[in-house]
Each structure stands twice: as structure tokens, then as C-alpha cells.
């Protein structure tokens, strides 16, 4: 699980209403998240969604975000906090792939074809594969925070 906290202070024009800012934020968020559920009011709401692509049958992470809009005079403060968890489809995919590599590693000489038994090269393959899994999961869990930062910057450009 990775915690997400992003905030942005935007100096907005007089003609901009809070509804416009919220609608634009939700529209931009729908481009990067598959929003499953949205609860709350105009200034405070919660979003449940997933990242990743359904076309490849694997979701990267499940995201729960609590969004707080604060409007004072011509300044809007947007506070987003929440967390991202690894999606079950990603966990199952990596468990399946790791099991396949493990079974292939049980075959004698699977990596070193000239050897009759498994050796250090086989263990090194598992180590490298495990490091790749950790790196990829950490990268996929930090993507929502980066996406939110870019969304808030685009809101500042649009309404600032």
C-alpha cells in the first residue's frame, strides 16, 4: 500500500465557479482512472477506482482518494489524499509467472544447458525476477500520485 497526498493552490479568475473546477477535475481524472464509485458533496468527495488497462486484462492498482476543495475569494485549494493498493489481478499474474519460472528452474540444467544440476545461475534468475517484480509493483503504486500532480498542474493552467 502506498499513501498519496497531493495539494495545489490555484488563483482562479472571477468567472470560474466551484462546479466548473470540480467537473474539470473529475473529467481529467476519468482519463487516467477507471472510476467505479464517487460519493460526497461539491467540496468534499471520495473516489474509488483502478489504474491500468482493461484491454490487457490486468489492473495495476486500486485507488481510494479523498478530495477536498476549498474556495476562498479568488483562490482554490485542492487537497487530495488517499492510498493505492496492488490490484488482485496484478498479484495473480505475478504469482502465476513466478510459479512458471520456479517450475522451469526445477528442471536440471534449465538455465545452464550444459550442466546436469541446478546451480548458482538458476538462483540468480530468481533473484533478478524477484527484483523486477518489486520494482514494477512500486512503480505502478506510485503512478496515481504522479498522475494527480499533473492533473492539478493542468487545472492551474486551465483556470489560473
Protein Blocks (a to p, Z undefined) as FASTA:
>chain_A
ZZddddddddddfklcfklmmmmmmmmmmmmpccfbdcddfklccddddedjfklopafb
dcddddddddehjaccddddddddddfklmmmmmmmmmmmmmmmmpghklmmmbmbdcfk
lmmmmmmmmmmmmmmmmmmmmmmmmmmmmmmmmmmmmmZZ
